[in-house]
Amino acid sequence: MGQITGLTRGGAEWTPQFVTELNQEKCIGCGRCYKVCPRNVLDLVERELDDDDDDDDNTMVMSIANGLDCIGCGSCGRVCPKDCYTYAPAGA
């Protein structure tokens, strides 16, 4: 697939940036990104801990559940207080 570009209402060229990764180590599970995502790309899950961790920490964090449904709006990253998201244009 080639790179997708479009035009804003004002006529400026725009290249959507699609979510490719979410850093669960930085995520605090606040849910802001979940609330603003228009396509149900995200889901709240229990943090995946390493075997070295003996804590019974059941911290909930975000996860990319339906990454292929991302429309590249970037809303999730704009509301994230911990800068957990990584993006790339289509075809990159």
Secondary structure, DSSP 8 states (H G I E B T S, - for coil): -----EE-TTS-EE---EEEEE-TTT-----HHHHH-TT--EEEEE----TT-------EEEEES-GGG--S--HHHHH-TT--EEEE-TT-
